[in-house]
Amino acid sequence: MIALTGLPICNMVDPPTNNGQVALGTIGGIVNGTDNKNYLITCYHCIYNHNLNFDDFQPDGVNNLVKTVISGSFQPLGTVTFAIRTAKADLALIQVNDGFLDSVNFPGAGVKMRDPALNNNDSLKVHLVKNGNMTGNTSGMFQCISNDITGAYIDTIGDFSFSELVKVDGLGGPFAVEGDSGSLIMDDNKKLCGMIVLRDKLSLAAYGLTTANMQYQVPIIL
């Protein structure tokens, strides 16, 4: 079960500074952990300290602190308790500071995973939407489950390869841009279909993690 967000998120000690950016990514939503606690979910590349390597993640109470922006002001958000980046996943879970969830109204509570999940038989048949920090609400059409995709998160992070991603073509504009990573991809029935992780700079398309890899790589219940 998920409550949607769309709020920006960044590392507290290493916020982005390029071109006036305030965040590298989007809080996708609130998810239930296997420990029966609530966590925020986003992409690991959106919240890690760029002075460290991805493999250096440590819950040290400094480099794993994150913040968001509400009404134009940075606000401490919580602590990253789990992070993973592999060929199948780029995910982070955030334990939220006391009282934060009570102070923000998150729409979309109770969202569930699409069942069955998207597959290539659904190509050009499923309309999808997402709510991102940069582009807000956008719509697109499911294209395929793409294999062996390599792309850059942003120029300062470099390329990374994934073995399996959901490809969505934007309708009327890009489905997602830099800063939308972490946005949850939904169908018209408000069922979870994936999470934005890359964009295609040469087209209107964007790529998302599959729900199977989201669930099996991270200790959450979708």
C-alpha positions in Angstrom: 0.0 0.0 0.0 1.3 3.4 -1.0 0.5 7.1 -0.4 1.8 9.2 -3.3 4.0 12.4 -2.8 5.9 14.1 -5.6 7.9 16.3 -3.2 11.6 17.0 -4.0 14.4 15.3 -2.0 18.2 15.7 -1.7 21.1 14.8 0.6 21.3 17.2 3.5 25.1 17.7 3.5 25.5 17.5 -0.3 22.6 19.3 -1.9 22.7 20.0 -5.7 24.1 23.4 -6.8 23.9 23.4 -10.6 21.5 25.7 -12.4 19.5 26.6 -9.4 18.5 23.0 -8.7 17.1 22.4 -5.2 16.8 18.6 -5.5 18.1 15.7 -7.6 14.9 13.7 -7.3 11.4 13.0 -6.1 9.8 11.3 -3.1 7.8 8.6 -4.8 5.6 7.8 -1.9 5.1 6.2 1.5 5.5 2.5 1.6 5.1 -0.2 4.2 8.3 -2.0 5.3 8.5 -5.6 6.1 9.0 -4.5 9.7 5.5 -2.9 9.6 6.9 0.6 9.7 6.3 3.4 7.1 9.1 4.7 4.9 9.5 7.1 2.1 10.8 5.7 -1.1 13.0 7.3 -3.8 16.0 6.5 -6.0 19.4 6.0 -4.3 21.1 8.3 -6.8 18.9 11.1 -5.7 20.0 11.2 -2.1 23.6 9.9 -1.8 26.6 12.1 -1.0 28.4 12.7 -4.3 31.7 13.0 -2.4 31.4 9.3 -1.7 31.0 6.2 -3.9 27.6 4.5 -4.1 29.2 1.5 -2.4 30.2 3.6 0.6 26.6 4.0 2.0 26.7 3.9 5.7 23.9 4.8 8.2 26.3 7.2 10.0 23.8 9.8 11.0 25.5 12.4 8.7 25.8 11.4 5.1 22.4 9.6 5.2 20.4 12.6 6.3 18.0 14.0 3.7 15.8 17.1 3.3 12.9 18.3 1.2 11.5 21.7 0.1 8.1 22.9 1.4 6.8 26.4 0.6 10.2 27.4 -0.8 12.2 26.4 2.3 14.4 23.4 3.0 13.1 21.2 5.8 14.8 18.2 7.4 13.0 15.1 6.3 14.6 12.0 7.7 17.3 9.3 7.6 18.1 6.9 4.9 18.0 3.4 6.4 18.4 1.3 3.3 20.0 2.0 -0.1 20.8 -0.2 -3.1 22.0 0.3 -6.6 22.4 -2.7 -8.8 21.5 -3.7 -12.4 18.0 -4.3 -11.2 17.4 -1.6 -8.6 18.2 2.0 -7.6 16.3 2.5 -4.4 16.4 4.1 -1.0 14.1 4.0 2.0 13.9 7.0 4.4 12.7 6.8 8.0 10.8 10.0 8.4 11.4 12.5 11.3 8.8 12.5 14.0 5.7 14.6 13.1 6.6 15.1 9.4 3.9 12.8 8.0 1.3 14.5 10.2 2.3 17.9 8.8 2.0 17.1 5.0 -1.1 16.0 3.1 -0.1 13.1 0.8 -2.7 12.2 -1.8 -3.2 8.7 -3.2 -3.2 6.7 0.0 -3.9 3.0 -0.5 -2.4 2.6 -3.9 -1.6 -1.0 -4.8 0.6 -2.8 -7.3 -0.7 -3.6 -10.8 -1.5 -7.3 -11.0 -0.5 -8.7 -13.3 2.5 -6.4 -13.8 3.2 -4.8 -17.2 4.6 -7.0 -19.8 5.4 -6.7 -23.5 1.9 -7.9 -24.5 0.7 -4.6 -23.0 2.7 -2.5 -25.5 0.9 0.6 -26.7 -2.2 -0.5 -24.7 -1.7 1.0 -21.3 -1.8 4.7 -20.5 0.5 5.8 -17.6 1.0 8.9 -15.4 3.5 10.1 -12.9 3.8 13.1 -10.6 7.4 14.4 -10.4 9.3 17.2 -8.6 10.3 18.8 -11.9 7.5 18.2 -14.5 4.6 17.6 -12.2 1.8 15.4 -13.7 2.6 13.9 -17.1 1.1 11.2 -19.1 2.5 8.6 -21.5 2.0 5.2 -23.1 3.7 2.0 -22.0 6.1 0.8 -24.8 7.9 -2.3 -23.5 10.0 -3.9 -20.9 13.5 -2.9 -22.2 16.6 -5.0 -21.5 20.2 -3.8 -21.0 19.6 0.0 -20.9 22.5 2.3 -20.2 22.0 6.0 -19.6 23.2 9.0 -17.5 21.3 10.0 -14.4 22.7 13.6 -14.9 26.0 14.7 -16.4 27.8 14.9 -13.1 27.0 11.3 -12.0 27.7 9.5 -15.3 26.2 6.4 -16.9 24.8 3.3 -15.3 23.3 0.1 -16.8 20.1 -1.7 -15.9 19.1 -5.2 -17.0 15.3 -4.5 -17.1 13.3 -1.3 -17.1 9.7 -0.1 -18.0 9.8 2.2 -21.0 7.2 4.9 -21.2 6.8 7.3 -24.2 5.6 10.8 -23.1 2.5 12.3 -24.7 2.8 16.0 -25.6 6.2 16.3 -23.9 8.8 14.3 -21.9 7.4 11.8 -19.5 10.1 12.7 -17.1 13.3 14.8 -16.8 16.2 15.1 -14.4 14.8 15.7 -11.0 11.8 13.4 -11.5 13.7 10.2 -10.6 11.8 8.5 -7.8 8.4 9.3 -9.2 6.0 6.4 -9.1 4.5 5.3 -12.4 0.7 4.6 -12.2 -1.9 3.3 -14.7 -5.3 4.9 -15.1 -6.7 2.7 -12.3 -4.1 4.1 -9.9 -2.2 0.9 -9.8 1.6 1.0 -9.3 3.6 0.1 -12.5 7.1 1.2 -11.7 9.3 4.1 -10.5 11.2 6.6 -12.7 15.0 6.1 -12.8 16.3 7.3 -16.2 15.2 9.6 -19.1 16.0 9.2 -22.8 17.5 12.6 -23.7 17.0 11.9 -27.4 13.2 11.3 -27.2 10.2 11.9 -24.9 10.7 8.5 -23.3 11.6 7.7 -19.7 12.5 4.5 -18.0 11.4 3.1 -14.6 12.2 0.2 -12.4 9.8 -2.7 -12.6 7.5 -3.4 -9.7 9.0 -6.9 -9.4 12.5 -5.5 -8.9 11.2 -2.8 -6.5 9.6 -5.4 -4.3 12.2 -8.1 -4.4 15.3 -5.9 -4.0 13.9 -3.8 -1.1 12.3 -4.9 2.2 8.9 -3.4 1.4 5.4 -4.7 0.9 3.6 -3.4 -2.3 
